């Protein structure tokens, strides 16, 4: 089903036991961040739930929700209307990428129930949490930013951190220079003009899922394709930007192109504090919101987190479509970006190897599409391996790789975004350099048979396990070659 806004989606999560409200008073400056972090650190994925706070110290009537977009595959499946499997979620997202539905402009919407214009804007009125207490530079929004290319008017929507620096000022970290928002900012800077921008918080959850897509496609159109119906947008009050009509909060303004100042640190998807670099400043011109807005935060910081789960859902789908449909590379069984690397550092691919050069073609296709700020490790193995099983990945690395022949290193290239191993002291921006590695973990000749009984026999025994009077089995994980 398509949700017209955040609120009916939260109701469905509550009904299905995937969201809970906290009614005791909490402190936004430390307590919210600590409670949310415990859900991701101390609970298995299938047990995680989103959480809402509606009794926030110093903010009567204020509400904050977190972990409600990507706490688990089941939650992402609920947001997209897919079955809770990686394959079904991929298929759903790929359908949206393949058959996008352009958004439509409507005259107005709930996001304009309250309009606060320049001079009266005050971001500190909202209960914006400090997500990594005692370490973040202060309160942060983790919103969706909308910008436009000044050459052709093409939109970009991306999740970017947003440090609150005052009543009408925030920071913005674009991340790597090949991101859509960063490209737009560079173009506006060449024109000598500030970049119009808008932030929106709390809309249809699918918009959060598609926001990390690659530069070039209108993310609102992709969201429409996934939803099966167009996203309704309204025009901003003070800038030439469109935002979802049902958003909880919209913040309009301009990103300066003639000044930078220190931004961060902030707990990032790498599992490390990141920031303290010079970044642009966003000057707020207008705030519009619902009468009783809900502030939504996307949980990043140490993986697993929402940011890593969201990247799994969208990034893998994007890559599968690109490699199979755009590049027409045959035999691709699966693509998996590891959550431990924030789904940005390490990518595994399983493929049926057919021709010479196929492995290099795959790796170069991934880097060419995602940009060099992604994946310092790409490991490609045969299609008989379940690359989502950590033990099987370790097994492949142990027995299908000869390090002196099967590893290729690309030196002195663009670093993975926010990679602390590449952040030399005193080096910033485009000067940050890193390396990449391709590991060919496919069989180079006929290997001996896998030393397991035939899969049909193992499945027969597993199906009759209770008959043996033994404790219950866990999930049966076997290489396909044992069939």
C-alpha positions as CSV (number, residue, x, y, z in Angstrom):
1,X,0.0,0.0,0.0
2,X,1.1,3.6,-0.6
3,X,1.2,5.8,2.5
4,X,0.2,9.4,1.9
5,X,2.3,10.6,4.8
6,X,4.3,9.5,7.8
7,X,1.3,9.3,10.2
8,X,-0.6,6.4,8.7
9,X,2.6,4.5,8.3
10,X,3.4,4.9,12.0
11,X,-0.1,3.6,12.8
12,X,0.6,0.5,10.8
13,X,4.0,0.0,12.5
14,X,2.2,0.2,15.9
15,X,-0.5,-2.2,14.8
16,X,2.2,-4.7,13.7
17,X,4.3,-4.3,16.9
18,X,7.1,-2.5,15.1
19,X,6.8,0.8,16.9
20,X,6.4,1.9,20.5
21,X,5.9,5.2,22.2
22,X,7.7,6.3,25.4
23,X,5.6,8.5,27.6
24,X,7.9,9.2,30.5
25,X,9.9,12.4,30.3
26,X,13.2,12.2,28.4
27,X,16.1,14.6,27.8
28,X,16.7,15.2,24.1
29,X,20.4,16.0,24.7
30,X,21.4,12.6,25.8
31,X,18.5,10.2,26.6
32,X,16.9,9.9,23.2
33,X,20.2,9.0,21.6
34,X,21.1,6.5,24.2
35,X,17.8,4.7,24.1
36,X,17.7,4.5,20.4
37,X,21.3,3.2,20.3
38,X,20.4,0.3,22.7
39,X,17.7,-0.9,20.3
40,X,20.3,-1.3,17.5
41,X,23.2,-2.6,19.7
42,X,21.3,-5.0,22.1
43,X,18.6,-6.5,19.9
44,X,18.7,-8.8,16.9
45,X,17.4,-7.3,13.7
46,X,14.1,-9.3,13.7
47,X,13.3,-7.9,17.1
48,X,14.0,-4.3,16.5
49,X,11.3,-1.7,16.5
50,X,11.0,2.1,16.0
51,X,10.5,4.3,18.9
52,X,8.6,7.6,19.6
53,X,9.0,10.1,22.4
54,X,6.1,12.4,23.3
55,X,7.2,13.8,26.7
56,X,10.4,15.7,25.9
57,X,12.0,17.9,28.6
58,X,11.6,21.5,27.8
59,X,9.4,20.9,24.7
60,X,5.7,20.4,25.8
61,X,3.8,18.8,23.0
62,X,6.9,18.0,21.0
63,X,7.3,14.6,19.4
64,X,10.4,12.8,18.1
65,X,10.4,9.4,16.3
66,X,13.5,7.4,15.3
67,X,14.2,4.0,13.9
68,X,10.9,3.9,12.1
69,X,12.2,3.7,8.5
70,X,15.0,1.1,8.5
71,X,15.2,-0.8,11.7
72,X,14.8,-4.2,10.0
73,X,14.0,-5.8,6.6
74,X,10.5,-6.4,7.9
75,X,10.1,-2.7,8.5
76,X,11.4,-1.8,5.1
77,X,9.1,-4.4,3.6
78,X,6.2,-2.7,5.4
79,X,7.2,0.7,4.0
80,X,7.4,-0.6,0.4
81,X,4.6,-3.2,0.4
82,X,7.0,-6.0,-0.4
83,X,7.6,-9.4,1.3
84,X,10.3,-9.2,4.1
85,X,13.1,-10.8,2.0
86,X,16.0,-9.1,0.4
87,X,15.0,-10.4,-3.0
88,X,11.4,-9.1,-2.7
89,X,12.6,-5.7,-1.5
90,X,15.1,-5.5,-4.4
91,X,12.3,-6.4,-6.9
92,X,10.1,-3.7,-5.5
93,X,12.7,-1.0,-5.6
94,X,13.9,-2.1,-9.1
95,X,10.4,-1.8,-10.3
96,X,10.3,1.8,-9.1
97,X,13.7,2.6,-10.8
98,X,12.5,0.9,-14.0
99,X,9.1,2.5,-14.2
100,X,9.3,5.8,-12.4
101,X,6.1,7.9,-12.0
102,X,6.8,11.7,-12.1
103,X,5.5,13.7,-9.2
104,X,2.6,16.1,-9.5
105,X,2.4,19.7,-8.2
106,X,-0.6,20.5,-5.9
107,X,-1.7,23.9,-4.7
108,X,-1.1,23.3,-1.0
109,X,-0.8,20.6,1.7
110,X,-0.6,19.8,5.4
111,X,3.1,20.9,5.5
112,X,1.8,24.6,5.1
113,X,-0.6,24.6,8.1
114,X,1.9,26.9,9.9
115,X,4.1,29.3,8.0
116,X,7.0,31.2,9.7
117,X,8.8,33.7,7.6
118,X,12.3,35.3,7.8
119,X,12.8,37.2,11.1
120,X,10.6,34.9,13.1
121,X,12.3,31.5,12.2
122,X,13.7,29.7,15.1
123,X,15.1,26.1,14.7
124,X,15.7,25.8,18.4
125,X,11.9,25.6,19.0
126,X,12.0,22.0,17.8
127,X,13.1,19.1,20.0
128,X,16.2,18.2,17.9
129,X,18.2,15.5,19.6
130,X,21.9,15.1,20.1
131,X,22.4,11.6,18.7
132,X,25.8,10.8,20.1
133,X,25.7,12.4,23.5
134,X,28.9,14.1,24.7
135,X,30.5,13.7,21.2
136,X,28.4,15.3,18.6
137,X,29.0,19.0,18.0
138,X,25.4,19.6,19.1
139,X,21.8,18.8,18.0
140,X,21.5,17.4,14.5
141,X,18.7,16.9,12.0
142,X,19.1,13.9,9.6
143,X,16.6,15.2,7.0
144,X,16.1,15.0,3.3
145,X,17.6,17.9,1.3
146,X,16.2,19.0,-2.0
147,X,18.4,21.0,-4.5
148,X,18.3,21.7,-8.2
149,X,20.9,21.7,-11.0
150,X,21.1,25.4,-12.2
151,X,21.8,24.2,-15.8
152,X,18.7,22.0,-16.3
153,X,16.5,22.3,-13.1
154,X,17.0,18.6,-12.4
155,X,16.2,17.8,-8.7
156,X,18.4,15.8,-6.3
157,X,17.1,14.5,-3.0
158,X,19.6,13.2,-0.4
159,X,19.9,12.4,3.3
160,X,22.5,14.7,4.7
161,X,23.4,15.6,8.2
162,X,22.4,19.1,9.4
163,X,24.1,20.6,12.4
164,X,21.9,23.2,14.2
165,X,24.1,26.3,14.6
166,X,21.5,28.9,15.6
167,X,18.0,30.1,15.2
168,X,18.3,30.5,11.4
169,X,21.6,28.7,10.5
170,X,22.7,25.1,10.0
171,X,25.7,23.3,8.6
172,X,25.5,20.8,5.8
173,X,28.0,18.0,5.0
174,X,27.6,17.0,1.3
175,X,30.0,14.1,1.7
176,X,31.9,13.1,-1.4
177,X,32.2,15.5,-4.3
178,X,30.4,13.2,-6.7
179,X,27.1,13.4,-4.8
180,X,24.2,15.1,-6.5
181,X,23.9,17.9,-3.9
182,X,27.7,18.5,-4.0
183,X,27.6,18.8,-7.8
184,X,24.8,21.3,-7.6
185,X,26.6,23.3,-5.0
186,X,29.7,23.4,-7.2
187,X,27.7,24.7,-10.2
188,X,26.0,27.4,-8.1
189,X,29.4,28.4,-6.8
190,X,30.7,28.8,-10.4
191,X,27.7,31.1,-11.0
192,X,28.6,33.2,-7.9
193,X,25.2,32.7,-6.4
194,X,23.9,31.0,-3.2
195,X,22.2,27.6,-3.8
196,X,18.5,27.5,-3.2
197,X,17.7,24.4,-1.0
198,X,14.9,23.0,1.2
199,X,14.9,20.4,4.0
200,X,11.9,18.2,4.6
201,X,11.3,16.0,7.6
202,X,8.8,13.2,8.0
203,X,7.0,12.2,4.8
204,X,6.1,8.9,3.0
205,X,8.8,6.5,4.2
206,X,9.6,5.5,0.6
207,X,11.2,8.9,0.1
208,X,13.8,8.1,2.7
209,X,14.4,4.7,1.1
210,X,15.1,6.2,-2.4
211,X,17.1,9.3,-1.2
212,X,20.5,7.6,-1.4
213,X,20.0,6.8,-5.1
214,X,22.6,7.9,-7.7
215,X,22.8,11.3,-9.2
216,X,20.8,11.8,-12.4
217,X,17.3,10.3,-11.7
218,X,14.6,12.3,-9.9
219,X,14.2,10.5,-6.6
220,X,10.6,11.7,-6.3
221,X,9.8,9.9,-9.6
222,X,11.5,6.7,-8.3
223,X,9.5,7.0,-5.1
224,X,6.3,7.3,-7.2
225,X,7.3,4.1,-9.1
226,X,7.8,2.2,-5.9
227,X,4.5,3.5,-4.4
228,X,2.6,2.9,-7.6
229,X,1.3,6.4,-7.6
230,X,2.7,9.9,-8.0
231,X,4.2,11.8,-5.1
232,X,2.3,15.1,-4.5
233,X,4.6,18.1,-4.2
234,X,4.0,21.8,-3.2
235,X,6.2,24.7,-4.1
236,X,8.2,26.4,-1.4
237,X,7.3,29.9,-0.2
238,X,10.7,31.5,-0.7
239,X,12.8,29.3,-3.0
240,X,12.3,27.6,-6.4
241,X,12.1,24.1,-4.8
242,X,9.3,21.6,-4.5
243,X,8.7,19.4,-1.4
244,X,6.2,16.7,-0.4
245,X,2.9,18.2,0.5
246,X,2.4,15.9,3.5
247,X,5.8,16.5,5.1
248,X,5.9,17.2,8.8
249,X,8.4,20.1,8.6
250,X,9.9,22.0,5.7
251,X,12.9,24.4,6.1
252,X,13.6,26.7,3.2
253,X,16.7,28.7,2.5
254,X,20.0,29.0,0.7
255,X,23.3,27.2,1.0
256,X,26.1,29.8,0.9
257,X,28.7,29.5,-1.8
258,X,31.1,32.2,-0.6
259,X,31.9,31.0,2.9
260,X,32.6,27.9,4.9
261,X,33.0,27.3,8.6
262,X,33.7,24.3,10.9
263,X,31.1,21.6,10.9
264,X,30.9,18.5,13.2
265,X,32.0,16.2,14.6
266,X,29.0,13.8,14.3
267,X,28.7,10.1,14.9
268,X,28.7,8.6,11.4
269,X,27.9,5.4,9.6
270,X,31.5,4.2,9.7
271,X,31.2,3.7,13.5
272,X,33.5,6.7,14.1
273,X,33.1,10.3,14.9
274,X,33.6,12.3,11.7
275,X,33.8,16.0,11.0
276,X,35.4,19.1,12.2
277,X,36.1,20.1,8.6
278,X,35.2,23.3,6.8
279,X,31.7,23.1,5.3
280,X,29.1,25.4,3.8
281,X,26.4,27.1,5.8
282,X,22.6,27.0,5.2
283,X,20.7,30.2,6.0
284,X,17.0,29.6,6.8
285,X,14.5,32.0,5.1
286,X,11.2,30.2,6.0
287,X,9.8,27.3,8.0
288,X,6.5,25.6,7.3
289,X,5.1,22.7,9.3
290,X,2.0,20.9,10.4
291,X,0.2,22.2,13.5
292,X,1.6,19.4,15.7
293,X,4.7,18.3,13.8
294,X,6.5,15.0,14.4
295,X,10.3,15.3,14.1
296,X,11.8,12.2,12.5
297,X,15.4,11.2,12.9
298,X,17.3,8.6,10.9
299,X,19.6,6.6,13.1
300,X,23.2,6.6,11.8
301,X,26.3,6.2,13.9
302,X,27.8,2.8,14.6
303,X,26.4,0.0,12.4
304,X,24.1,-1.7,12.3
305,X,21.9,1.4,12.0
306,X,19.1,2.7,9.9
307,X,21.5,4.3,7.5
308,X,23.1,0.9,6.8
309,X,19.8,-0.9,6.5
310,X,18.5,1.8,4.1
311,X,21.6,1.5,1.9
312,X,21.2,-2.3,1.8
313,X,17.6,-1.9,0.5
314,X,18.3,0.7,-2.1
315,X,21.9,0.4,-3.0
316,X,21.9,-3.3,-3.7
317,X,18.7,-2.9,-5.9
318,X,20.3,-0.1,-7.8
319,X,23.4,-2.1,-8.5
320,X,21.6,-5.2,-9.5
321,X,19.5,-3.3,-12.1
322,X,22.5,-1.4,-13.4
323,X,24.8,-4.5,-13.8
324,X,22.1,-6.7,-15.2
325,X,20.0,-4.3,-17.3
326,X,22.2,-1.3,-18.2
327,X,25.5,-3.2,-18.6
328,X,24.0,-6.5,-19.6
329,X,26.5,-8.5,-17.6
330,X,25.2,-12.1,-17.5
331,X,25.2,-14.6,-14.7
332,X,24.9,-12.2,-11.7
333,X,23.3,-14.1,-8.8
334,X,23.4,-11.5,-6.0
335,X,25.0,-8.3,-4.8
336,X,25.6,-7.7,-1.1
337,X,27.0,-4.5,0.6
338,X,28.2,-5.4,4.1
339,X,26.5,-3.5,7.0
340,X,29.7,-3.6,9.0
341,X,31.2,-1.2,6.4
342,X,28.1,1.0,6.5
343,X,27.2,-0.6,3.1
344,X,29.8,1.7,1.6
345,X,33.2,0.0,2.2
346,X,32.8,-3.6,1.1
347,X,30.7,-5.2,-1.7
348,X,30.4,-8.9,-2.5
349,X,29.1,-10.2,-5.8
350,X,28.2,-13.8,-6.7
351,X,28.3,-14.6,-10.4
352,X,28.3,-17.5,-12.9
353,X,31.7,-16.8,-14.6
354,X,31.2,-17.2,-18.4
355,X,34.0,-15.3,-20.2
356,X,37.4,-13.7,-19.7
357,X,37.3,-10.2,-18.3
358,X,33.9,-10.6,-16.7
359,X,35.3,-10.1,-13.2
360,X,37.0,-6.8,-14.1
361,X,33.9,-5.7,-16.0
362,X,31.8,-6.2,-12.9
363,X,34.2,-4.3,-10.6
364,X,34.6,-1.4,-13.0
365,X,30.9,-1.3,-13.6
366,X,30.3,-1.0,-9.8
367,X,32.9,1.8,-9.3
368,X,31.8,3.6,-12.5
369,X,28.2,3.6,-11.4
370,X,28.5,4.2,-7.6
371,X,31.4,6.6,-7.9
372,X,34.9,6.2,-6.5
373,X,33.8,7.3,-3.0
374,X,32.2,3.8,-2.7
375,X,33.7,0.4,-2.0
376,X,37.4,0.1,-1.2
377,X,36.8,-3.7,-1.2
378,X,35.0,-5.5,-4.0
379,X,35.0,-9.3,-3.7
380,X,33.5,-11.4,-6.5
381,X,32.9,-15.1,-6.1
382,X,31.0,-18.0,-7.8
383,X,27.2,-18.3,-7.9
384,X,27.3,-21.4,-5.6
385,X,28.1,-19.2,-2.6
386,X,25.5,-17.5,-0.4
387,X,27.3,-14.2,0.0
388,X,24.9,-13.1,2.7
389,X,26.2,-15.8,5.0
390,X,29.3,-14.5,6.9
391,X,30.7,-18.0,7.4
392,X,30.5,-18.8,3.7
393,X,32.3,-15.5,2.9
394,X,35.1,-16.4,5.3
395,X,35.2,-19.9,3.7
396,X,35.6,-18.4,0.2
397,X,38.3,-16.1,1.3
398,X,40.2,-19.0,2.9
399,X,40.0,-21.4,0.0
400,X,39.3,-19.6,-3.3
401,X,41.8,-16.8,-3.2
402,X,45.5,-16.9,-4.0
403,X,46.6,-13.4,-2.6
404,X,49.5,-12.9,-4.9
405,X,47.5,-13.5,-8.1
406,X,43.8,-12.8,-7.3
407,X,44.0,-9.3,-5.7
408,X,44.4,-6.2,-7.8
409,X,45.1,-2.8,-6.1
410,X,44.1,0.6,-7.4
411,X,46.3,3.1,-5.7
412,X,46.0,6.8,-5.0
413,X,42.4,7.3,-6.0
414,X,39.3,8.9,-4.4
415,X,38.8,7.7,-0.9
416,X,35.6,6.1,0.5
417,X,33.5,8.9,2.1
418,X,34.5,9.6,5.7
419,X,36.9,6.6,5.8
420,X,39.1,7.3,8.8
421,X,41.9,5.2,7.3
422,X,42.3,7.8,4.6
423,X,41.8,11.0,6.6
424,X,45.4,12.1,7.0
425,X,45.7,15.0,9.5
426,X,45.5,18.4,7.7
427,X,44.2,17.0,4.4
428,X,40.6,17.9,3.4
429,X,38.1,17.8,0.6
430,X,39.3,16.6,-2.8
431,X,42.8,16.1,-1.5
432,X,41.8,13.0,0.5
433,X,43.1,10.0,-1.3
434,X,42.6,6.2,-0.8
435,X,43.0,2.8,-2.4
436,X,40.7,0.1,-3.8
437,X,41.1,-3.6,-4.0
438,X,39.4,-6.2,-6.3
439,X,39.5,-9.7,-5.0
440,X,38.8,-12.4,-7.6
441,X,37.4,-15.2,-5.3
442,X,36.0,-17.3,-8.1
443,X,37.3,-20.8,-8.9
444,X,40.0,-20.6,-11.5
445,X,39.7,-24.3,-12.5
446,X,37.6,-27.4,-11.6
447,X,37.6,-27.7,-7.8
448,X,37.1,-31.0,-5.9
449,X,33.6,-31.8,-4.7
450,X,32.4,-30.0,-1.6
451,X,32.9,-32.3,1.4
452,X,29.2,-32.5,2.4
453,X,26.5,-35.1,1.9
454,X,24.1,-34.3,-0.9
455,X,21.8,-31.4,-0.1
456,X,18.6,-33.6,-0.6
457,X,19.9,-35.9,2.2
458,X,20.6,-33.1,4.5
459,X,17.2,-31.5,3.9
460,X,15.5,-34.9,4.6
461,X,17.3,-35.3,7.9
462,X,16.5,-31.7,8.9
463,X,12.9,-32.2,8.0
464,X,12.7,-35.2,10.3
465,X,14.9,-33.7,13.1
466,X,12.3,-34.0,15.8
467,X,12.2,-37.8,15.3
468,X,15.8,-38.0,16.6
469,X,14.9,-36.4,19.9
470,X,17.6,-33.7,19.6
471,X,17.4,-29.9,20.3
472,X,15.9,-27.8,17.5
473,X,18.2,-26.9,14.6
474,X,19.0,-23.4,13.4
475,X,18.8,-22.3,9.8
476,X,20.4,-24.7,7.4
477,X,23.2,-22.9,5.6
478,X,25.0,-24.9,2.9
479,X,26.8,-24.2,-0.4
480,X,24.7,-24.9,-3.4
481,X,27.4,-27.1,-4.8
482,X,26.4,-29.8,-2.3
483,X,23.3,-30.6,-4.2
